[in-house]
Amino acid sequence: MKIIVDAMGGDNAPDEIVLGAVNAAVKMDIEVTLVGKGEDILRCIERMGFGELPKGIKIVNATQVIEIEDDPSTAIRVKKDSSLTVGFNLLRDGKGDALVSAGSTGALLSGATLIVKRIRGLRRAALAPVIPSASGGFVLIDCGANAECTPEYLLQFAYMGSFYAEDVLSVKSARIGLLNNGAEETKGTTLQQETYKLLKQSNLNFIGNVEAKDAFKGACDVLVCDGFTGNIMLKTIEGTAKLVMSELKSVYMSSLKTKISAMMIKKNMSGLKKKLNPDETGGTALLGISKPVIKAHGSSGEIAIENAIAQAVLEVKSDIASKIKDNIESMKIAIDITADET
């Protein structure tokens, strides 16, 4: 298996990206192609103590970098020798099975759509992170790829999220919930109300509207929403998790008694910290693209990159893209049937 990694994308590139990629190649016995400025990548590898390229590591030189301030779609077209553009070309041409990048989300979306292409028949691709919950976790789709959506988009997101939960996360008969401000069928804007009708008449295991607070209690396996709402929810989760862990640390370090208590539950606290740490997930799947693409967090360190690569490996093994392709017709039929009935 070959995983392509954008070595120049992210706040900590290339050092942390290269370190995580090398660790992944060694631990997982896979091939990793690092795309970026060759000399910089080699210096990183030398600092790691390697006299030559580690087993499983290949470097493809790319002289340009897409910066965060660059216009995403323009940068993909103009910076033809950027690490991300070159990486997508390699993926399109079959020289890798998946791509991982911690770079610009906008550029990732543009490159994936323009170069690798969406699966034919899909209206939009969607970002689908796995969020921790009382039942293990749920897929949040979309979390930022599409700020404005139609009910048809959300129906297709629900199908993609269902396939991902069942094939990649091994969830049986994934429960699909529609993010809303109440459980009643009439809640929400026109978008939620019309989407509810589509989901209700689909062959998905749709359980109805789900409030954000109930999703964390394990109410659903897939939570469907537009990208604007999903992105706000995702960032709220990240901020809340950091606040909770910071406040807990302050409480346990406030006195000798609490410090002793902290020592007694250190193992339990480590488990909680790990569960709430986005680095443990590593990345977010961009579903709907013809080949697997994983968006790692912009501030990813070596652990996050290693886990993002592990997630890419799982997605390749599950062949989720083929599952979506094979079910495109049924997804279109669901939309057509509902349109006829209304």
Contacts in CASP RR format, 6 or more apart in sequence:
PFRMAT RR
TARGET T0000
AUTHOR 0000-0000-0000
METHOD contacts of the structure
MODEL  1
MKIIVDAMGGDNAPDEIVLGAVNAAVKMDIEVTLVGKGEDILRCIERMGF
GELPKGIKIVNATQVIEIEDDPSTAIRVKKDSSLTVGFNLLRDGKGDALV
SAGSTGALLSGATLIVKRIRGLRRAALAPVIPSASGGFVLIDCGANAECT
PEYLLQFAYMGSFYAEDVLSVKSARIGLLNNGAEETKGTTLQQETYKLLK
QSNLNFIGNVEAKDAFKGACDVLVCDGFTGNIMLKTIEGTAKLVMSELKS
VYMSSLKTKISAMMIKKNMSGLKKKLNPDETGGTALLGISKPVIKAHGSS
GEIAIENAIAQAVLEVKSDIASKIKDNIESMKIAIDITADET
1 30 0 8 1.000
1 31 0 8 1.000
1 97 0 8 1.000
1 313 0 8 1.000
1 316 0 8 1.000
2 30 0 8 1.000
2 31 0 8 1.000
2 32 0 8 1.000
2 33 0 8 1.000
2 95 0 8 1.000
2 96 0 8 1.000
2 97 0 8 1.000
3 24 0 8 1.000
3 30 0 8 1.000
3 31 0 8 1.000
3 32 0 8 1.000
3 33 0 8 1.000
3 96 0 8 1.000
3 97 0 8 1.000
3 98 0 8 1.000
3 99 0 8 1.000
3 100 0 8 1.000
3 309 0 8 1.000
3 312 0 8 1.000
3 313 0 8 1.000
3 316 0 8 1.000
4 32 0 8 1.000
4 33 0 8 1.000
4 35 0 8 1.000
4 87 0 8 1.000
4 90 0 8 1.000
4 91 0 8 1.000
4 95 0 8 1.000
4 96 0 8 1.000
4 98 0 8 1.000
4 99 0 8 1.000
4 100 0 8 1.000
5 17 0 8 1.000
5 21 0 8 1.000
5 32 0 8 1.000
5 33 0 8 1.000
5 34 0 8 1.000
5 35 0 8 1.000
5 99 0 8 1.000
5 100 0 8 1.000
5 101 0 8 1.000
5 305 0 8 1.000
5 309 0 8 1.000
6 13 0 8 1.000
6 17 0 8 1.000
6 35 0 8 1.000
6 36 0 8 1.000
6 83 0 8 1.000
6 84 0 8 1.000
6 87 0 8 1.000
6 99 0 8 1.000
6 100 0 8 1.000
6 101 0 8 1.000
6 102 0 8 1.000
6 103 0 8 1.000
7 13 0 8 1.000
7 14 0 8 1.000
7 17 0 8 1.000
7 18 0 8 1.000
7 21 0 8 1.000
7 34 0 8 1.000
7 35 0 8 1.000
7 36 0 8 1.000
7 37 0 8 1.000
7 40 0 8 1.000
7 41 0 8 1.000
7 83 0 8 1.000
8 14 0 8 1.000
8 17 0 8 1.000
8 35 0 8 1.000
8 36 0 8 1.000
8 37 0 8 1.000
8 40 0 8 1.000
8 62 0 8 1.000
8 65 0 8 1.000
8 82 0 8 1.000
8 83 0 8 1.000
8 84 0 8 1.000
9 17 0 8 1.000
9 65 0 8 1.000
9 66 0 8 1.000
9 83 0 8 1.000
9 84 0 8 1.000
9 101 0 8 1.000
9 102 0 8 1.000
9 103 0 8 1.000
9 104 0 8 1.000
9 298 0 8 1.000
10 17 0 8 1.000
10 101 0 8 1.000
10 102 0 8 1.000
10 103 0 8 1.000
10 296 0 8 1.000
10 298 0 8 1.000
10 299 0 8 1.000
10 300 0 8 1.000
11 102 0 8 1.000
11 298 0 8 1.000
11 299 0 8 1.000
11 300 0 8 1.000
12 102 0 8 1.000
12 299 0 8 1.000
12 300 0 8 1.000
12 301 0 8 1.000
13 102 0 8 1.000
13 103 0 8 1.000
14 36 0 8 1.000
14 37 0 8 1.000
14 40 0 8 1.000
14 41 0 8 1.000
14 44 0 8 1.000
15 44 0 8 1.000
15 47 0 8 1.000
16 300 0 8 1.000
16 301 0 8 1.000
16 302 0 8 1.000
16 305 0 8 1.000
17 34 0 8 1.000
17 102 0 8 1.000
17 300 0 8 1.000
17 301 0 8 1.000
17 305 0 8 1.000
18 34 0 8 1.000
18 41 0 8 1.000
18 44 0 8 1.000
18 45 0 8 1.000
18 48 0 8 1.000
19 44 0 8 1.000
19 48 0 8 1.000
19 301 0 8 1.000
19 302 0 8 1.000
19 305 0 8 1.000
20 301 0 8 1.000
20 302 0 8 1.000
20 303 0 8 1.000
20 305 0 8 1.000
20 306 0 8 1.000
20 309 0 8 1.000
21 32 0 8 1.000
21 34 0 8 1.000
21 57 0 8 1.000
21 305 0 8 1.000
21 306 0 8 1.000
21 309 0 8 1.000
22 32 0 8 1.000
22 45 0 8 1.000
22 48 0 8 1.000
22 50 0 8 1.000
22 54 0 8 1.000
22 57 0 8 1.000
23 302 0 8 1.000
23 306 0 8 1.000
24 30 0 8 1.000
24 32 0 8 1.000
24 305 0 8 1.000
24 306 0 8 1.000
24 309 0 8 1.000
24 310 0 8 1.000
25 31 0 8 1.000
25 32 0 8 1.000
25 54 0 8 1.000
25 55 0 8 1.000
25 56 0 8 1.000
25 57 0 8 1.000
26 54 0 8 1.000
26 55 0 8 1.000
26 56 0 8 1.000
27 306 0 8 1.000
28 309 0 8 1.000
28 310 0 8 1.000
28 313 0 8 1.000
30 56 0 8 1.000
30 309 0 8 1.000
30 313 0 8 1.000
31 56 0 8 1.000
31 57 0 8 1.000
31 58 0 8 1.000
32 56 0 8 1.000
32 57 0 8 1.000
32 58 0 8 1.000
32 309 0 8 1.000
33 58 0 8 1.000
33 59 0 8 1.000
33 60 0 8 1.000
33 87 0 8 1.000
33 90 0 8 1.000
33 95 0 8 1.000
33 96 0 8 1.000
34 41 0 8 1.000
34 57 0 8 1.000
34 58 0 8 1.000
34 59 0 8 1.000
34 60 0 8 1.000
35 59 0 8 1.000
35 60 0 8 1.000
35 62 0 8 1.000
35 83 0 8 1.000
35 84 0 8 1.000
35 86 0 8 1.000
35 87 0 8 1.000
35 90 0 8 1.000
36 59 0 8 1.000
36 60 0 8 1.000
36 61 0 8 1.000
36 62 0 8 1.000
36 65 0 8 1.000
36 83 0 8 1.000
36 86 0 8 1.000
37 61 0 8 1.000
37 62 0 8 1.000
37 63 0 8 1.000
37 65 0 8 1.000
37 83 0 8 1.000
38 59 0 8 1.000
38 61 0 8 1.000
41 59 0 8 1.000
42 59 0 8 1.000
45 51 0 8 1.000
45 53 0 8 1.000
45 54 0 8 1.000
45 57 0 8 1.000
53 59 0 8 1.000
60 86 0 8 1.000
60 87 0 8 1.000
60 90 0 8 1.000
62 81 0 8 1.000
62 82 0 8 1.000
62 83 0 8 1.000
62 85 0 8 1.000
62 86 0 8 1.000
62 87 0 8 1.000
63 81 0 8 1.000
64 79 0 8 1.000
64 80 0 8 1.000
64 81 0 8 1.000
64 82 0 8 1.000
64 83 0 8 1.000
64 85 0 8 1.000
65 79 0 8 1.000
65 82 0 8 1.000
65 83 0 8 1.000
66 72 0 8 1.000
66 75 0 8 1.000
66 76 0 8 1.000
66 79 0 8 1.000
66 82 0 8 1.000
66 83 0 8 1.000
66 84 0 8 1.000
66 85 0 8 1.000
66 103 0 8 1.000
66 104 0 8 1.000
66 107 0 8 1.000
67 75 0 8 1.000
67 104 0 8 1.000
68 103 0 8 1.000
68 104 0 8 1.000
70 79 0 8 1.000
70 104 0 8 1.000
70 107 0 8 1.000
72 104 0 8 1.000
72 106 0 8 1.000
72 107 0 8 1.000
72 109 0 8 1.000
72 110 0 8 1.000
73 110 0 8 1.000
73 114 0 8 1.000
75 82 0 8 1.000
75 104 0 8 1.000
75 107 0 8 1.000
75 110 0 8 1.000
76 82 0 8 1.000
76 84 0 8 1.000
76 85 0 8 1.000
76 88 0 8 1.000
76 107 0 8 1.000
76 110 0 8 1.000
76 111 0 8 1.000
76 114 0 8 1.000
76 115 0 8 1.000
77 114 0 8 1.000
79 85 0 8 1.000
84 101 0 8 1.000
84 103 0 8 1.000
84 104 0 8 1.000
84 107 0 8 1.000
84 108 0 8 1.000
84 111 0 8 1.000
85 111 0 8 1.000
85 115 0 8 1.000
87 99 0 8 1.000
88 99 0 8 1.000
88 111 0 8 1.000
88 112 0 8 1.000
88 115 0 8 1.000
88 116 0 8 1.000
89 115 0 8 1.000
90 96 0 8 1.000
90 99 0 8 1.000
91 98 0 8 1.000
91 99 0 8 1.000
91 115 0 8 1.000
91 116 0 8 1.000
91 291 0 8 1.000
91 293 0 8 1.000
92 115 0 8 1.000
92 116 0 8 1.000
92 117 0 8 1.000
92 291 0 8 1.000
97 291 0 8 1.000
97 292 0 8 1.000
97 312 0 8 1.000
97 316 0 8 1.000
98 291 0 8 1.000
98 292 0 8 1.000
98 293 0 8 1.000
98 294 0 8 1.000
98 312 0 8 1.000
98 313 0 8 1.000
98 315 0 8 1.000
98 316 0 8 1.000
99 116 0 8 1.000
99 291 0 8 1.000
99 292 0 8 1.000
99 293 0 8 1.000
99 294 0 8 1.000
99 312 0 8 1.000
100 283 0 8 1.000
100 294 0 8 1.000
100 296 0 8 1.000
100 305 0 8 1.000
100 308 0 8 1.000
100 309 0 8 1.000
100 312 0 8 1.000
101 108 0 8 1.000
101 293 0 8 1.000
101 294 0 8 1.000
101 295 0 8 1.000
101 296 0 8 1.000
102 295 0 8 1.000
102 296 0 8 1.000
102 297 0 8 1.000
102 298 0 8 1.000
102 299 0 8 1.000
102 300 0 8 1.000
102 304 0 8 1.000
102 305 0 8 1.000
102 308 0 8 1.000
103 295 0 8 1.000
103 296 0 8 1.000
103 298 0 8 1.000
105 127 0 8 1.000
105 144 0 8 1.000
105 295 0 8 1.000
108 286 0 8 1.000
108 293 0 8 1.000
108 295 0 8 1.000
109 125 0 8 1.000
109 145 0 8 1.000
109 286 0 8 1.000
112 125 0 8 1.000
112 286 0 8 1.000
112 289 0 8 1.000
112 293 0 8 1.000
113 125 0 8 1.000
113 289 0 8 1.000
116 289 0 8 1.000
116 290 0 8 1.000
116 291 0 8 1.000
116 293 0 8 1.000
117 289 0 8 1.000
117 290 0 8 1.000
118 124 0 8 1.000
118 125 0 8 1.000
118 288 0 8 1.000
118 289 0 8 1.000
118 290 0 8 1.000
119 288 0 8 1.000
119 289 0 8 1.000
119 290 0 8 1.000
119 321 0 8 1.000
119 324 0 8 1.000
119 325 0 8 1.000
119 328 0 8 1.000
120 325 0 8 1.000
120 328 0 8 1.000
121 328 0 8 1.000
121 332 0 8 1.000
122 156 0 8 1.000
122 288 0 8 1.000
122 324 0 8 1.000
122 328 0 8 1.000
123 150 0 8 1.000
123 152 0 8 1.000
123 153 0 8 1.000
123 156 0 8 1.000
124 142 0 8 1.000
124 145 0 8 1.000
124 146 0 8 1.000
124 149 0 8 1.000
124 153 0 8 1.000
124 156 0 8 1.000
124 157 0 8 1.000
125 145 0 8 1.000
125 286 0 8 1.000
125 287 0 8 1.000
125 288 0 8 1.000
125 289 0 8 1.000
126 141 0 8 1.000
126 142 0 8 1.000
126 143 0 8 1.000
126 145 0 8 1.000
126 146 0 8 1.000
126 153 0 8 1.000
126 157 0 8 1.000
126 160 0 8 1.000
126 227 0 8 1.000
126 286 0 8 1.000
126 287 0 8 1.000
126 288 0 8 1.000
127 141 0 8 1.000
127 142 0 8 1.000
127 143 0 8 1.000
127 144 0 8 1.000
127 145 0 8 1.000
127 227 0 8 1.000
127 284 0 8 1.000
127 285 0 8 1.000
127 286 0 8 1.000
127 287 0 8 1.000
127 295 0 8 1.000
128 139 0 8 1.000
128 140 0 8 1.000
128 141 0 8 1.000
128 142 0 8 1.000
128 143 0 8 1.000
128 160 0 8 1.000
128 161 0 8 1.000
128 164 0 8 1.000
128 284 0 8 1.000
128 285 0 8 1.000
128 286 0 8 1.000
128 287 0 8 1.000
129 139 0 8 1.000
129 140 0 8 1.000
129 143 0 8 1.000
129 234 0 8 1.000
129 281 0 8 1.000
129 283 0 8 1.000
129 284 0 8 1.000
129 285 0 8 1.000
130 137 0 8 1.000
130 138 0 8 1.000
130 139 0 8 1.000
130 140 0 8 1.000
130 169 0 8 1.000
130 281 0 8 1.000
131 137 0 8 1.000
131 138 0 8 1.000
131 139 0 8 1.000
131 140 0 8 1.000
131 215 0 8 1.000
131 216 0 8 1.000
131 223 0 8 1.000
131 234 0 8 1.000
131 237 0 8 1.000
132 275 0 8 1.000
132 276 0 8 1.000
133 215 0 8 1.000
133 216 0 8 1.000
133 217 0 8 1.000
133 218 0 8 1.000
134 216 0 8 1.000
134 217 0 8 1.000
134 218 0 8 1.000
135 217 0 8 1.000
135 218 0 8 1.000
135 221 0 8 1.000
136 218 0 8 1.000
137 218 0 8 1.000
137 221 0 8 1.000
138 165 0 8 1.000
138 215 0 8 1.000
138 218 0 8 1.000
138 220 0 8 1.000
138 221 0 8 1.000
138 222 0 8 1.000
138 223 0 8 1.000
139 161 0 8 1.000
139 164 0 8 1.000
139 165 0 8 1.000
139 169 0 8 1.000
139 174 0 8 1.000
139 221 0 8 1.000
139 222 0 8 1.000
139 223 0 8 1.000
140 223 0 8 1.000
140 225 0 8 1.000
140 230 0 8 1.000
140 233 0 8 1.000
140 234 0 8 1.000
141 157 0 8 1.000
141 158 0 8 1.000
141 160 0 8 1.000
141 161 0 8 1.000
141 164 0 8 1.000
141 222 0 8 1.000
141 223 0 8 1.000
141 224 0 8 1.000
141 225 0 8 1.000
141 287 0 8 1.000
142 149 0 8 1.000
142 157 0 8 1.000
142 225 0 8 1.000
142 226 0 8 1.000
142 227 0 8 1.000
142 230 0 8 1.000
143 227 0 8 1.000
143 230 0 8 1.000
143 231 0 8 1.000
143 233 0 8 1.000
143 234 0 8 1.000
143 284 0 8 1.000
144 227 0 8 1.000
144 228 0 8 1.000
144 230 0 8 1.000
144 231 0 8 1.000
144 234 0 8 1.000
145 227 0 8 1.000
145 286 0 8 1.000
146 153 0 8 1.000
146 226 0 8 1.000
146 227 0 8 1.000
147 226 0 8 1.000
147 227 0 8 1.000
147 228 0 8 1.000
147 231 0 8 1.000
148 226 0 8 1.000
148 228 0 8 1.000
149 157 0 8 1.000
149 191 0 8 1.000
149 226 0 8 1.000
149 227 0 8 1.000
150 191 0 8 1.000
151 191 0 8 1.000
151 194 0 8 1.000
151 195 0 8 1.000
151 197 0 8 1.000
151 198 0 8 1.000
152 198 0 8 1.000
152 335 0 8 1.000
153 226 0 8 1.000
154 178 0 8 1.000
154 191 0 8 1.000
154 195 0 8 1.000
154 198 0 8 1.000
154 199 0 8 1.000
154 224 0 8 1.000
154 225 0 8 1.000
154 226 0 8 1.000
155 195 0 8 1.000
155 198 0 8 1.000
155 199 0 8 1.000
155 202 0 8 1.000
155 331 0 8 1.000
155 334 0 8 1.000
155 335 0 8 1.000
156 331 0 8 1.000
157 224 0 8 1.000
157 287 0 8 1.000
158 176 0 8 1.000
158 177 0 8 1.000
158 178 0 8 1.000
158 199 0 8 1.000
158 202 0 8 1.000
158 204 0 8 1.000
158 206 0 8 1.000
158 222 0 8 1.000
158 224 0 8 1.000
159 202 0 8 1.000
159 204 0 8 1.000
159 324 0 8 1.000
159 327 0 8 1.000
159 331 0 8 1.000
159 334 0 8 1.000
160 287 0 8 1.000
160 288 0 8 1.000
160 324 0 8 1.000
161 174 0 8 1.000
161 176 0 8 1.000
161 222 0 8 1.000
161 224 0 8 1.000
161 287 0 8 1.000
162 174 0 8 1.000
162 176 0 8 1.000
162 204 0 8 1.000
162 205 0 8 1.000
162 222 0 8 1.000
163 320 0 8 1.000
163 323 0 8 1.000
163 324 0 8 1.000
163 327 0 8 1.000
164 222 0 8 1.000
164 285 0 8 1.000
164 287 0 8 1.000
164 320 0 8 1.000
165 171 0 8 1.000
165 174 0 8 1.000
165 221 0 8 1.000
165 222 0 8 1.000
166 172 0 8 1.000
166 173 0 8 1.000
166 174 0 8 1.000
167 318 0 8 1.000
167 319 0 8 1.000
167 320 0 8 1.000
167 323 0 8 1.000
168 285 0 8 1.000
168 314 0 8 1.000
168 315 0 8 1.000
168 318 0 8 1.000
168 320 0 8 1.000
169 221 0 8 1.000
171 221 0 8 1.000
173 205 0 8 1.000
174 205 0 8 1.000
174 221 0 8 1.000
174 222 0 8 1.000
175 205 0 8 1.000
175 207 0 8 1.000
175 219 0 8 1.000
175 220 0 8 1.000
175 221 0 8 1.000
175 222 0 8 1.000
176 199 0 8 1.000
176 204 0 8 1.000
176 205 0 8 1.000
176 206 0 8 1.000
176 207 0 8 1.000
176 208 0 8 1.000
176 220 0 8 1.000
176 221 0 8 1.000
176 222 0 8 1.000
176 224 0 8 1.000
177 199 0 8 1.000
177 206 0 8 1.000
177 207 0 8 1.000
177 208 0 8 1.000
177 209 0 8 1.000
177 210 0 8 1.000
177 219 0 8 1.000
177 220 0 8 1.000
177 222 0 8 1.000
177 223 0 8 1.000
177 224 0 8 1.000
178 192 0 8 1.000
178 195 0 8 1.000
178 196 0 8 1.000
178 199 0 8 1.000
178 206 0 8 1.000
178 208 0 8 1.000
178 209 0 8 1.000
178 210 0 8 1.000
178 223 0 8 1.000
178 224 0 8 1.000
178 225 0 8 1.000
179 209 0 8 1.000
179 210 0 8 1.000
179 211 0 8 1.000
179 212 0 8 1.000
179 215 0 8 1.000
179 223 0 8 1.000
179 224 0 8 1.000
179 225 0 8 1.000
179 229 0 8 1.000
179 230 0 8 1.000
179 233 0 8 1.000
180 187 0 8 1.000
180 188 0 8 1.000
180 192 0 8 1.000
180 209 0 8 1.000
180 210 0 8 1.000
180 211 0 8 1.000
181 187 0 8 1.000
181 188 0 8 1.000
181 211 0 8 1.000
182 188 0 8 1.000
182 209 0 8 1.000
182 211 0 8 1.000
183 208 0 8 1.000
183 209 0 8 1.000
183 210 0 8 1.000
183 211 0 8 1.000
184 209 0 8 1.000
185 193 0 8 1.000
185 196 0 8 1.000
185 208 0 8 1.000
185 209 0 8 1.000
186 193 0 8 1.000
187 193 0 8 1.000
187 209 0 8 1.000
191 226 0 8 1.000
192 209 0 8 1.000
195 224 0 8 1.000
196 208 0 8 1.000
196 209 0 8 1.000
197 338 0 8 1.000
197 342 0 8 1.000
198 334 0 8 1.000
198 335 0 8 1.000
198 338 0 8 1.000
199 206 0 8 1.000
199 208 0 8 1.000
199 224 0 8 1.000
200 206 0 8 1.000
200 208 0 8 1.000
201 334 0 8 1.000
201 337 0 8 1.000
201 338 0 8 1.000
201 341 0 8 1.000
202 334 0 8 1.000
203 330 0 8 1.000
203 334 0 8 1.000
207 219 0 8 1.000
207 220 0 8 1.000
210 219 0 8 1.000
210 220 0 8 1.000
210 223 0 8 1.000
212 233 0 8 1.000
214 220 0 8 1.000
215 223 0 8 1.000
225 233 0 8 1.000
238 278 0 8 1.000
241 276 0 8 1.000
241 277 0 8 1.000
241 278 0 8 1.000
244 276 0 8 1.000
245 272 0 8 1.000
245 273 0 8 1.000
245 276 0 8 1.000
248 269 0 8 1.000
251 258 0 8 1.000
252 258 0 8 1.000
252 259 0 8 1.000
252 261 0 8 1.000
252 262 0 8 1.000
252 269 0 8 1.000
253 259 0 8 1.000
253 262 0 8 1.000
262 269 0 8 1.000
274 280 0 8 1.000
278 297 0 8 1.000
278 304 0 8 1.000
279 297 0 8 1.000
279 300 0 8 1.000
279 301 0 8 1.000
279 303 0 8 1.000
279 304 0 8 1.000
279 307 0 8 1.000
280 303 0 8 1.000
280 307 0 8 1.000
281 307 0 8 1.000
281 311 0 8 1.000
282 296 0 8 1.000
282 297 0 8 1.000
282 300 0 8 1.000
282 303 0 8 1.000
282 304 0 8 1.000
282 305 0 8 1.000
282 307 0 8 1.000
282 308 0 8 1.000
282 310 0 8 1.000
282 311 0 8 1.000
283 294 0 8 1.000
283 295 0 8 1.000
283 296 0 8 1.000
283 297 0 8 1.000
283 300 0 8 1.000
283 304 0 8 1.000
283 307 0 8 1.000
283 308 0 8 1.000
283 311 0 8 1.000
284 294 0 8 1.000
284 295 0 8 1.000
284 296 0 8 1.000
285 292 0 8 1.000
285 293 0 8 1.000
285 294 0 8 1.000
285 295 0 8 1.000
285 311 0 8 1.000
285 315 0 8 1.000
285 320 0 8 1.000
286 293 0 8 1.000
286 294 0 8 1.000
286 295 0 8 1.000
287 320 0 8 1.000
287 324 0 8 1.000
288 321 0 8 1.000
288 324 0 8 1.000
289 321 0 8 1.000
290 321 0 8 1.000
290 325 0 8 1.000
291 321 0 8 1.000
292 312 0 8 1.000
292 315 0 8 1.000
292 316 0 8 1.000
292 320 0 8 1.000
292 321 0 8 1.000
294 308 0 8 1.000
294 309 0 8 1.000
294 311 0 8 1.000
294 312 0 8 1.000
294 315 0 8 1.000
296 304 0 8 1.000
296 305 0 8 1.000
296 308 0 8 1.000
297 304 0 8 1.000
300 308 0 8 1.000
END
